[in-house]
């Protein structure tokens, strides 16, 4: 009986842990203009990145793709 109880407790614990970790990620990022319970939305964070390569060179192409991905994944709250 105690083995079954330990097994069920372990499963429930893992479900709670996974739900807690995946909760915010599952809903996706909030748009930059949307506020939260903590208050109004903050202005987007702007970061700078550079390279001596032109936009048609490998580093330039990678940076362009990186900028697109950051924009998509952050919901516009991070700009490069």
Short mmCIF file of the C-alpha atoms (twelve columns), coordinates in Angstrom:
data_MODEL
# 
_entry.id   MODEL 
# 
loop_
_atom_site.group_PDB 
_atom_site.id 
_atom_site.type_symbol 
_atom_site.label_atom_id 
_atom_site.label_alt_id 
_atom_site.label_comp_id 
_atom_site.label_asym_id 
_atom_site.label_seq_id 
_atom_site.Cartn_x 
_atom_site.Cartn_y 
_atom_site.Cartn_z 
_atom_site.pdbx_PDB_model_num 
ATOM 1  C CA . UNK A 1  0.000  0.000  0.000   1 
ATOM 2  C CA . UNK A 2  2.789  2.453  0.863   1 
ATOM 3  C CA . UNK A 3  4.467  1.796  -2.510  1 
ATOM 4  C CA . UNK A 4  1.286  2.808  -4.324  1 
ATOM 5  C CA . UNK A 5  0.919  5.892  -2.123  1 
ATOM 6  C CA . UNK A 6  4.555  6.894  -2.781  1 
ATOM 7  C CA . UNK A 7  4.089  6.369  -6.511  1 
ATOM 8  C CA . UNK A 8  0.924  8.485  -6.627  1 
ATOM 9  C CA . UNK A 9  2.538  11.198 -4.486  1 
ATOM 10 C CA . UNK A 10 5.478  11.272 -6.877  1 
ATOM 11 C CA . UNK A 11 3.214  11.565 -9.929  1 
ATOM 12 C CA . UNK A 12 1.176  14.362 -8.336  1 
ATOM 13 C CA . UNK A 13 4.349  16.182 -7.302  1 
ATOM 14 C CA . UNK A 14 5.771  15.969 -10.811 1 
ATOM 15 C CA . UNK A 15 2.489  17.215 -12.313 1 
ATOM 16 C CA . UNK A 16 2.504  20.230 -9.990  1 
ATOM 17 C CA . UNK A 17 6.150  20.963 -10.775 1 
ATOM 18 C CA . UNK A 18 5.632  20.704 -14.538 1 
ATOM 19 C CA . UNK A 19 2.502  22.859 -14.367 1 
ATOM 20 C CA . UNK A 20 4.298  25.520 -12.346 1 
ATOM 21 C CA . UNK A 21 7.222  25.626 -14.749 1 
ATOM 22 C CA . UNK A 22 5.162  25.514 -17.936 1 
ATOM 23 C CA . UNK A 23 2.356  27.850 -16.847 1 
ATOM 24 C CA . UNK A 24 3.821  31.189 -17.952 1 
ATOM 25 C CA . UNK A 25 5.521  29.687 -21.004 1 
ATOM 26 C CA . UNK A 26 2.351  27.973 -22.162 1 
ATOM 27 C CA . UNK A 27 0.449  31.234 -22.360 1 
ATOM 28 C CA . UNK A 28 3.157  33.006 -24.363 1 
ATOM 29 C CA . UNK A 29 4.632  36.416 -23.791 1 
ATOM 30 C CA . UNK A 30 2.368  39.378 -23.139 1 
ATOM 31 C CA . UNK A 31 2.429  42.081 -25.791 1 
ATOM 32 C CA . UNK A 32 4.628  45.030 -24.830 1 
ATOM 33 C CA . UNK A 33 1.685  47.430 -24.504 1 
ATOM 34 C CA . UNK A 34 -0.406 45.102 -22.345 1 
ATOM 35 C CA . UNK A 35 -0.151 45.566 -18.607 1 
ATOM 36 C CA . UNK A 36 -0.249 42.901 -15.929 1 
ATOM 37 C CA . UNK A 37 -1.632 42.729 -12.402 1 
ATOM 38 C CA . UNK A 38 1.567  44.490 -11.332 1 
ATOM 39 C CA . UNK A 39 0.738  47.577 -13.384 1 
ATOM 40 C CA . UNK A 40 0.854  49.012 -16.875 1 
ATOM 41 C CA . UNK A 41 3.143  47.543 -19.506 1 
ATOM 42 C CA . UNK A 42 6.710  48.783 -19.622 1 
ATOM 43 C CA . UNK A 43 8.395  50.258 -22.664 1 
ATOM 44 C CA . UNK A 44 10.208 47.707 -24.822 1 
ATOM 45 C CA . UNK A 45 13.817 46.978 -23.900 1 
ATOM 46 C CA . UNK A 46 16.176 47.970 -26.718 1 
ATOM 47 C CA . UNK A 47 19.468 46.120 -27.179 1 
ATOM 48 C CA . UNK A 48 22.207 46.774 -29.717 1 
ATOM 49 C CA . UNK A 49 24.221 44.229 -31.649 1 
ATOM 50 C CA . UNK A 50 26.729 44.796 -34.392 1 
ATOM 51 C CA . UNK A 51 29.225 43.199 -36.712 1 
ATOM 52 C CA . UNK A 52 31.733 44.406 -39.252 1 
ATOM 53 C CA . UNK A 53 30.147 42.061 -41.808 1 
ATOM 54 C CA . UNK A 54 27.511 43.367 -44.187 1 
ATOM 55 C CA . UNK A 55 23.903 42.124 -44.183 1 
ATOM 56 C CA . UNK A 56 24.675 39.673 -47.015 1 
ATOM 57 C CA . UNK A 57 27.536 37.956 -45.130 1 
ATOM 58 C CA . UNK A 58 27.031 35.000 -42.732 1 
ATOM 59 C CA . UNK A 59 27.184 37.062 -39.520 1 
ATOM 60 C CA . UNK A 60 24.808 39.673 -40.969 1 
ATOM 61 C CA . UNK A 61 22.337 37.011 -42.059 1 
ATOM 62 C CA . UNK A 62 22.477 35.371 -38.616 1 
ATOM 63 C CA . UNK A 63 21.902 38.692 -36.861 1 
ATOM 64 C CA . UNK A 64 18.909 39.449 -39.092 1 
ATOM 65 C CA . UNK A 65 17.369 36.063 -38.252 1 
ATOM 66 C CA . UNK A 66 18.166 36.552 -34.553 1 
ATOM 67 C CA . UNK A 67 16.385 39.926 -34.543 1 
ATOM 68 C CA . UNK A 68 13.290 38.350 -36.129 1 
ATOM 69 C CA . UNK A 69 13.250 35.502 -33.586 1 
ATOM 70 C CA . UNK A 70 13.706 37.785 -30.572 1 
ATOM 71 C CA . UNK A 71 10.861 39.989 -31.780 1 
ATOM 72 C CA . UNK A 72 8.564  37.019 -32.325 1 
ATOM 73 C CA . UNK A 73 9.387  35.242 -29.060 1 
ATOM 74 C CA . UNK A 74 9.292  38.363 -26.869 1 
ATOM 75 C CA . UNK A 75 6.041  39.660 -28.321 1 
ATOM 76 C CA . UNK A 76 7.760  42.935 -29.132 1 
ATOM 77 C CA . UNK A 77 8.927  43.580 -25.561 1 
ATOM 78 C CA . UNK A 78 12.589 43.266 -26.628 1 
ATOM 79 C CA . UNK A 79 13.953 45.106 -29.623 1 
ATOM 80 C CA . UNK A 80 17.351 44.705 -31.244 1 
# 
